[in-house]
Amino acid sequence: MKIQTESIIYPLPDDTLLERIEGNLEVKFPSEFCMFIKKNNGAIPITKYFAHKNNRYVVERFLCLLDNPSENPKGMYDMKVVFSQLDERIISDEDLTGAEIVPIAALYAGDFVCIDYRENQMSPEICIWYHEDSDEFEPFAEKIANNINEFFEMLSE
Protein backbone atom coordinates (compact mmCIF):
# COMPACT_ATOMS: atom_id res chain seq x y z
CA MET A 1 0.00 0.00 0.00
CA LYS A 2 1.18 3.50 -0.81
CA ILE A 3 0.48 6.43 1.48
CA GLN A 4 1.15 10.16 1.48
CA THR A 5 3.89 10.23 4.11
CA GLU A 6 3.33 13.93 4.80
CA SER A 7 -0.23 13.12 5.89
CA ILE A 8 0.80 10.89 8.82
CA ILE A 9 -0.52 12.25 12.11
CA TYR A 10 2.00 12.54 14.92
CA PRO A 11 2.73 11.45 17.54
CA LEU A 12 2.63 7.85 16.39
CA PRO A 13 0.82 5.48 18.76
CA ASP A 14 2.88 3.06 20.83
CA ASP A 15 1.97 -0.33 22.31
CA THR A 16 0.82 1.29 25.55
CA LEU A 17 -1.74 3.48 23.76
CA LEU A 18 -2.91 0.60 21.56
CA GLU A 19 -3.41 -1.64 24.60
CA ARG A 20 -5.32 1.09 26.42
CA ILE A 21 -7.66 1.62 23.46
CA GLU A 22 -8.15 -2.13 23.10
CA GLY A 23 -9.07 -2.23 26.79
CA ASN A 24 -11.52 0.66 26.44
CA LEU A 25 -13.21 -0.91 23.41
CA GLU A 26 -12.87 -4.48 24.79
CA VAL A 27 -11.34 -5.74 21.53
CA LYS A 28 -8.00 -7.06 20.33
CA PHE A 29 -6.77 -5.34 17.17
CA PRO A 30 -5.28 -7.60 14.48
CA SER A 31 -1.48 -7.48 14.71
CA GLU A 32 -1.27 -6.34 11.06
CA PHE A 33 -3.45 -3.35 11.88
CA CYS A 34 -1.26 -2.49 14.89
CA MET A 35 1.86 -2.58 12.72
CA PHE A 36 0.14 -0.37 10.13
CA ILE A 37 -1.15 2.30 12.51
CA LYS A 38 2.15 2.50 14.43
CA LYS A 39 3.80 3.63 11.17
CA ASN A 40 0.95 5.29 9.26
CA ASN A 41 -1.24 6.89 11.93
CA GLY A 42 -4.11 8.72 10.21
CA ALA A 43 -2.45 8.62 6.79
CA ILE A 44 -4.09 9.51 3.49
CA PRO A 45 -3.54 6.61 1.10
CA ILE A 46 -2.35 6.97 -2.48
CA THR A 47 -3.75 3.49 -3.16
CA LYS A 48 -7.19 4.60 -2.05
CA TYR A 49 -9.71 2.90 -4.36
CA PHE A 50 -11.44 -0.43 -3.93
CA ALA A 51 -14.43 -2.16 -5.49
CA HIS A 52 -17.31 -3.91 -3.75
CA LYS A 53 -20.53 -5.12 -5.38
CA ASN A 54 -20.04 -3.13 -8.59
CA ASN A 55 -19.33 0.08 -6.66
CA ARG A 56 -16.04 1.89 -6.39
CA TYR A 57 -15.14 3.35 -3.01
CA VAL A 58 -12.58 5.97 -2.02
CA VAL A 59 -10.67 5.84 1.26
CA GLU A 60 -10.26 9.51 2.19
CA ARG A 61 -8.07 8.87 5.21
CA PHE A 62 -7.21 6.19 7.73
CA LEU A 63 -8.19 7.14 11.24
CA CYS A 64 -5.55 7.76 13.88
CA LEU A 65 -4.98 7.00 17.54
CA LEU A 66 -3.98 9.93 19.72
CA ASP A 67 -3.42 10.09 23.46
CA ASN A 68 -5.08 13.53 23.66
CA PRO A 69 -7.14 14.15 20.51
CA SER A 70 -8.48 17.48 21.81
CA GLU A 71 -4.92 18.83 21.84
CA ASN A 72 -4.17 17.86 18.23
CA PRO A 73 -5.44 19.82 15.19
CA LYS A 74 -6.19 16.47 13.50
CA GLY A 75 -7.96 15.09 16.58
CA MET A 76 -11.24 14.83 14.66
CA TYR A 77 -9.74 11.81 12.86
CA ASP A 78 -9.06 9.92 16.09
CA MET A 79 -10.73 6.49 16.19
CA LYS A 80 -12.18 7.09 19.65
CA VAL A 81 -13.59 10.48 18.61
CA VAL A 82 -15.23 9.01 15.49
CA PHE A 83 -16.56 6.03 17.45
CA SER A 84 -18.13 8.43 19.97
CA GLN A 85 -19.69 10.53 17.20
CA LEU A 86 -21.27 7.47 15.59
CA ASP A 87 -22.55 6.50 19.04
CA GLU A 88 -25.70 4.35 19.04
CA ARG A 89 -25.62 3.96 15.26
CA ILE A 90 -22.53 1.72 15.33
CA ILE A 91 -23.60 -0.60 18.17
CA SER A 92 -26.53 -3.01 18.23
CA ASP A 93 -27.01 -3.43 21.98
CA GLU A 94 -27.48 -0.49 24.32
CA ASP A 95 -26.14 -2.59 27.22
CA LEU A 96 -22.92 -3.42 25.37
CA THR A 97 -19.84 -2.14 27.19
CA GLY A 98 -17.30 -2.69 24.41
CA ALA A 99 -17.32 -2.34 20.64
CA GLU A 100 -18.64 -4.65 17.93
CA ILE A 101 -17.59 -2.52 14.97
CA VAL A 102 -14.54 -0.24 15.13
CA PRO A 103 -14.04 2.43 12.43
CA ILE A 104 -10.53 2.53 10.95
CA ALA A 105 -10.88 4.59 7.74
CA ALA A 106 -13.16 7.33 6.44
CA LEU A 107 -14.74 6.79 3.05
CA TYR A 108 -16.00 9.45 0.71
CA ALA A 109 -19.59 10.45 1.60
CA GLY A 110 -19.57 9.63 5.32
CA ASP A 111 -19.27 5.85 5.45
CA PHE A 112 -16.42 4.05 7.23
CA VAL A 113 -14.26 0.98 6.76
CA CYS A 114 -14.41 -0.90 10.06
CA ILE A 115 -13.01 -3.89 11.88
CA ASP A 116 -16.06 -6.08 12.53
CA TYR A 117 -15.94 -8.23 15.67
CA ARG A 118 -19.57 -9.38 15.59
CA GLU A 119 -18.95 -12.84 14.10
CA ASN A 120 -15.50 -13.63 15.50
CA GLN A 121 -13.67 -11.68 18.20
CA MET A 122 -10.39 -13.50 17.51
CA SER A 123 -10.45 -13.18 13.73
CA PRO A 124 -12.46 -10.06 12.86
CA GLU A 125 -13.64 -9.28 9.36
CA ILE A 126 -13.48 -5.94 7.58
CA CYS A 127 -16.73 -4.21 6.65
CA ILE A 128 -18.18 -0.98 5.34
CA TRP A 129 -20.47 0.74 7.84
CA TYR A 130 -23.10 2.76 5.98
CA HIS A 131 -24.17 5.92 7.78
CA GLU A 132 -27.39 6.52 5.82
CA ASP A 133 -28.65 2.97 6.33
CA SER A 134 -27.78 2.72 10.03
CA ASP A 135 -30.22 3.60 12.79
CA GLU A 136 -30.03 3.75 16.55
CA PHE A 137 -28.87 0.28 17.72
CA GLU A 138 -29.23 -0.98 14.13
CA PRO A 139 -25.86 -0.60 12.43
CA PHE A 140 -25.88 -1.52 8.75
CA ALA A 141 -22.57 -2.94 7.60
CA GLU A 142 -21.41 -5.26 4.82
CA LYS A 143 -18.38 -7.52 4.85
CA ILE A 144 -15.77 -6.55 2.27
CA ALA A 145 -12.75 -8.63 3.35
CA ASN A 146 -11.92 -11.61 5.55
CA ASN A 147 -9.13 -9.71 7.32
CA ILE A 148 -7.14 -6.48 7.32
CA ASN A 149 -4.44 -7.79 4.95
CA GLU A 150 -7.08 -8.78 2.40
CA PHE A 151 -8.51 -5.26 2.64
CA PHE A 152 -5.08 -3.66 2.17
CA GLU A 153 -4.58 -5.82 -0.93
CA MET A 154 -7.90 -4.57 -2.38
CA LEU A 155 -6.64 -0.97 -2.51
CA SER A 156 -5.41 0.46 -5.81
CA GLU A 157 -4.46 3.80 -7.36
Buried (B, 14 or more C-beta within 10 A) or exposed (E): BEBEEEBBBEEBBEEEBBEEBBEEBEBBBBEEBBEBBBEBBBBBBBBBEBEBEEEEBEBBBBBBBBBEBEEBEBBBBBBBBBBEEBEEBBBBEEEEEBBBBBBBBBBEEEBBBBBBBBEEEEEBBBBBBBBEEBEEEEBBBEEBBEBBBEBBEBBEE
